[in-house]
């Protein structure tokens, strides 16, 4: 029996083979305008996902930094979009909040919030998404054993940027003394962020396994 394979099937198989990141499975259009629309949709979509996850919020009385779902969206954005689009999605998220849109935790927004004590985390989101995206382009997100270290690196970048700015903003030491940026902006979130890293690594590796099937 001779099976006929149409052009769409061939292109679909080629896309799976050539895909660098998860969203590359969404076939890249040939027209420049359509490429722009596709990339803009992905960037804005993940910025909105980050905003939605930011509303999953557990405030902690002793620190201005609440536990949120943002970092999970950041990790996914980097893995799904790659270096450039992943970073752009988080830059879009930050800038949208700066304009006053209620994108930040607890549906807040505005210049003072976006440049306040948590600004370092916003910058960390951009850098983390870029770093994870780079590793995803090198296929580190396709297996759990390599995806988890990528998520760990991204989370470490967020912590470093966040704690450094928090120390400056609150005028406290970075890691010494009874009250420091590490105890306020890193230590309380380690267990929750570890869960988010595991969930992100499981998600990406599972998606790739389903794609290959």
Buried (B, 14 or more C-beta within 10 A) or exposed (E): EEEEEEEEEEEEEEBEEEBEBBBBBEEEEEEEEEEEEBBEEBBBBBBBBBBEBBBBBEEEEEBBBBBBBBBBBBBBBBBBBBBBBBBBBBBBBBBBBBEEBBBBBEEBBBEEBBBBBBBBBBBBBBBBBBBBBBBBBEBBBBBBEBBBEBBBBBBBBBBBBBBBBBBBBBEBBBEEEEEBBBBBBBBBBEEBBBEBBBBBBBBBBEBBEEEEE
